Amino acid sequence: MDGAGVLDCQEPLTDATPTARDAALLACEGDEAANTGGKPKVPEGAEKTS
């Protein structure tokens, strides 16, 4: 099956197909909304350690 579309990495994916999620993983940086579900990136050094 062929398909086409536009993926905006700044928009969280909602109700996305597995193919759309795979496309986001390949096309977008790991911390962009399309890969994180819109959750904000944790500032460096602010990770919880305990």
Number of C-alpha atoms within 10 A of each C-alpha: 2 3 4 5 6 5 14 14 20 14 14 17 19 10 8 11 10 9 9 15 16 12 14 22 16 11 14 16 13 14 16 20 20 26 23 18 14 16 12 10 11 10 7 6 7 7 8 6 5 3
